[in-house]
Amino acid sequence: AQQPGTPLSEQEYRQFFKFLRITIQASTACYLRELYGCKNSLVQTLDKYENHGVIPPGPICSELPGNPLFPSFCTFSLYRCIMNKYFLKV
C-alpha cells in the first residue's frame, strides 16, 4: 500500500482514468473543476482518490520539463485538464 498523499502509480493512474471514462468521463471531471473550483466536495473527493486519500499541499513540482511549480494540487490538475495531459504526475 502506498502512503497517503503520494501520487498513484502508472497502473493506478490507468485505473483511475478508466474509472472516470466509465462513470463520468475525464472531460466532465475537468469541467466540474473549472465550474466549481477546488473547494467543491466532488472535486476534492477526486483529488483525494488520485493521491491515496490526501490532497498534497502546494507547491507542486511536476514531471514537466524544467519542473515547473504549481501553487496547489488543484492548479496542477487544472493545468492537466486544459492541456489534456491526464497522466502527467507530480
C-alpha positions in Angstrom: 0.0 0.0 0.0 1.2 3.5 -0.8 1.5 6.2 1.8 -1.3 8.8 2.0 -0.6 11.9 -0.1 1.6 10.1 -2.6 0.7 10.1 -6.3 -0.8 7.0 -7.9 1.4 4.5 -9.7 1.2 4.3 -13.5 -1.2 1.3 -13.1 -3.3 3.1 -10.6 -3.5 6.2 -12.9 -4.8 4.0 -15.7 -7.4 2.5 -13.4 -8.3 6.0 -12.1 -9.0 7.4 -15.5 -10.6 4.2 -16.8 -13.0 4.6 -13.9 -13.6 8.3 -14.9 -14.2 7.3 -18.5 -16.7 4.6 -17.5 -18.6 6.8 -15.0 -18.4 10.5 -15.8 -15.6 10.9 -18.4 -12.3 12.8 -17.6 -13.6 15.8 -19.5 -16.6 16.0 -17.2 -14.3 15.9 -14.2 -12.3 18.7 -15.7 -15.5 20.7 -16.4 -16.5 20.3 -12.8 -13.1 21.5 -11.7 -13.4 24.6 -13.9 -17.0 25.2 -13.0 -16.9 24.7 -9.2 -13.2 25.1 -8.3 -11.0 23.5 -5.7 -13.4 23.8 -2.8 -16.1 21.6 -4.3 -16.6 18.4 -2.4 -16.7 16.2 -5.6 -13.5 17.8 -6.9 -11.8 17.3 -3.6 -13.0 13.7 -3.5 -11.5 13.1 -6.9 -8.2 14.8 -5.8 -8.1 12.7 -2.7 -8.8 9.5 -4.6 -6.0 10.3 -7.0 -3.5 10.8 -4.1 -4.3 7.9 -1.8 -6.7 9.9 0.4 -4.8 13.2 0.9 -4.7 16.3 -1.2 -1.0 17.2 -1.4 -0.2 20.7 -0.1 1.5 23.1 -2.5 3.7 24.0 -4.1 3.5 21.1 -6.5 6.5 20.2 -8.7 5.6 18.2 -11.8 7.3 15.9 -14.3 7.2 18.6 -16.9 10.5 19.7 -18.5 12.2 22.2 -16.2 10.0 21.0 -13.3 7.6 24.0 -13.2 5.9 24.6 -9.8 2.2 25.0 -9.3 0.8 26.7 -6.2 -1.6 23.8 -5.4 -2.6 20.4 -6.5 -5.8 21.8 -7.8 -3.9 24.3 -10.0 -1.8 21.4 -11.3 -4.9 19.4 -12.1 -6.5 22.3 -13.8 -3.3 22.6 -16.0 -3.6 18.9 -16.8 -7.2 19.4 -17.8 -6.5 22.4 -20.0 -3.6 20.7 -21.7 -5.3 17.3 -21.9 -2.3 15.7 -20.1 -4.3 13.5 -17.7 -1.4 11.1 -16.9 1.1 13.9 -16.0 2.3 13.3 -12.5 3.8 15.3 -9.7 
